[in-house]
């Protein structure tokens, strides 16, 4: 007759043997709880008629708002702008996926064909630089280029004898700027 070790004893022995690994897992577990699971609590807002009660916390407001089920989704889908939003989302994502594959691969092949390793490393560094910039910094660069009074683009247009544009207030230009900036930053 062989005596079997109890589950508690096996667990304690396993912890003693692998204590370092358990403690190494603590920061990762905390990260997932804080940044992945706790924000999921906010999904409840989609199913409630969210109301702000005076001098109450977000959690109190969320828990005491009326549950409406899929009524918010029905309102969103029946909204007049839903088809435009869906079309824009699909079209932009298709363009981002295609350009986000073609342009980086093409540039990588071009850099690979350079004979000078030093130039290759410099170009790689310049290519990675926008990826690490914040969107706030990128938007400031865009503002510096597109400003109607002193922007670089309008100065170029004036230098060639054209009339300056109000880039920010004309909707027709923004799909191009949006795609160019997204691809530039992601490349």
C-alpha positions in Angstrom: 0.0 0.0 0.0 1.5 3.3 -1.2 0.4 6.4 0.7 -0.6 9.2 -1.6 0.6 12.8 -0.9 -2.3 15.2 -0.2 -3.0 18.0 -2.6 -2.1 20.6 0.0 1.3 19.0 0.6 2.0 18.7 -3.1 1.1 22.4 -3.6 3.4 23.5 -0.7 6.3 21.4 -2.0 5.8 22.8 -5.5 5.8 26.3 -4.1 9.0 25.8 -2.2 10.7 24.3 -5.3 9.5 27.1 -7.7 9.1 30.1 -5.4 11.1 32.4 -7.6 8.9 31.7 -10.7 5.7 32.4 -8.7 7.1 35.7 -7.6 8.2 36.5 -11.1 4.6 36.0 -12.3 3.1 38.5 -9.8 3.9 41.7 -11.9 2.4 40.1 -15.0 -0.7 38.9 -13.2 -1.1 42.4 -11.7 -0.6 44.0 -15.1 -3.3 41.8 -16.7 -5.8 42.5 -13.8 -5.2 46.2 -13.9 -5.0 46.9 -17.6 -7.1 44.1 -19.1 -9.7 42.9 -16.7 -10.7 45.9 -14.7 -11.4 48.1 -17.8 -13.8 45.3 -19.0 -16.1 46.5 -16.2 -16.9 49.5 -18.4 -18.6 47.3 -21.0 -21.6 47.6 -18.8 -22.1 51.2 -20.0 -23.2 49.8 -23.4 -26.1 48.0 -21.8 -27.3 50.8 -19.5 -28.9 54.2 -19.9 -26.0 55.9 -18.2 -26.9 58.8 -16.0 -24.7 61.0 -13.9 -26.0 61.5 -10.4 -24.7 64.7 -8.6 -21.6 64.2 -6.4 -21.4 60.5 -6.9 -18.6 58.3 -8.2 -18.4 56.7 -11.6 -19.0 53.3 -10.1 -22.1 54.5 -8.3 -23.5 56.1 -11.4 -22.8 52.9 -13.4 -24.4 50.6 -11.0 -27.5 52.7 -10.4 -28.2 53.6 -14.1 -31.2 51.8 -15.7 -30.4 48.6 -17.6 -31.7 48.8 -21.2 -30.2 45.7 -22.8 -29.6 46.1 -26.6 -31.6 49.3 -26.9 -28.4 51.4 -27.3 -27.1 49.1 -30.1 -30.5 49.4 -31.8 -30.4 53.2 -31.6 -26.8 53.2 -33.0 -27.6 50.8 -35.9 -30.8 52.7 -36.8 -29.0 56.1 -36.8 -28.7 57.8 -40.1 -24.9 58.1 -39.9 -24.3 54.4 -39.2 -23.8 53.5 -42.8 -21.3 56.3 -43.3 -19.4 55.2 -40.1 -19.4 51.6 -41.2 -18.2 52.5 -44.7 -15.4 54.7 -43.4 -14.3 52.1 -40.9 -14.1 49.3 -43.5 -12.5 51.5 -46.2 -9.9 53.0 -43.9 -9.0 49.6 -42.5 -8.6 48.0 -45.9 -6.4 50.9 -47.0 -4.3 50.7 -43.8 -3.9 47.0 -44.1 -2.8 47.1 -47.7 -0.5 50.1 -47.4 0.7 48.9 -44.0 2.0 45.8 -45.7 3.2 47.0 -49.1 5.1 50.2 -48.1 7.1 48.8 -45.1 8.1 45.7 -47.1 9.1 47.8 -50.1 11.2 50.1 -47.9 12.8 47.1 -46.2 13.8 45.6 -49.5 15.1 49.0 -50.7 17.2 49.4 -47.5 18.4 45.8 -47.8 19.8 46.6 -51.3 22.0 49.4 -50.1 25.7 48.6 -50.3 26.8 50.8 -47.4 25.9 49.3 -44.0 26.3 52.6 -42.4 23.7 54.3 -44.7 21.4 51.3 -44.1 21.5 51.7 -40.4 20.9 55.5 -40.6 17.9 54.9 -42.9 16.5 52.2 -40.6 16.8 54.6 -37.6 15.0 57.3 -39.5 12.3 54.9 -40.5 11.7 53.8 -36.9 11.7 57.3 -35.4 8.0 58.1 -36.2 6.8 54.9 -34.7 8.0 56.0 -31.2 6.5 59.5 -31.5 3.2 60.2 -29.6 0.2 61.1 -31.7 0.1 64.4 -29.8 3.6 65.2 -31.2 2.6 64.1 -34.7 -0.5 66.3 -34.6 1.7 69.2 -33.6 3.9 68.5 -36.7 0.8 68.4 -38.8 -0.4 71.7 -37.4 3.0 73.2 -38.2 2.8 72.0 -41.8 -0.9 72.8 -42.4 -1.5 76.0 -40.5 -3.3 78.5 -42.8 -1.2 81.5 -41.7 2.3 80.3 -41.2 2.3 76.6 -42.2 5.1 75.2 -44.3 2.7 73.8 -46.9 1.0 77.2 -47.5 4.4 78.9 -47.7 5.3 76.5 -50.5 2.0 77.1 -52.3 2.6 80.9 -52.0 6.1 80.5 -53.3 4.9 78.9 -56.4 2.2 81.6 -57.0 -0.8 79.8 -55.6 -3.4 80.8 -53.1 -3.1 79.4 -49.5 -5.6 76.9 -48.4 -7.4 76.4 -45.0 -6.4 72.7 -44.8 -8.0 72.2 -41.4 -11.4 73.4 -42.4 -11.7 71.6 -45.8 -13.0 68.1 -45.3 -11.9 66.8 -48.7 -8.2 66.8 -47.7 -8.4 65.0 -44.5 -8.9 61.4 -45.8 -5.5 61.8 -47.5 -3.8 63.4 -44.5 -5.2 60.7 -42.2 -4.0 57.8 -44.4 -0.6 59.4 -45.0 0.0 60.1 -41.3 -1.2 56.7 -40.2 1.0 54.9 -42.8 4.0 57.2 -42.1 3.8 56.6 -38.3 3.3 52.9 -38.7 6.0 52.3 -41.3 
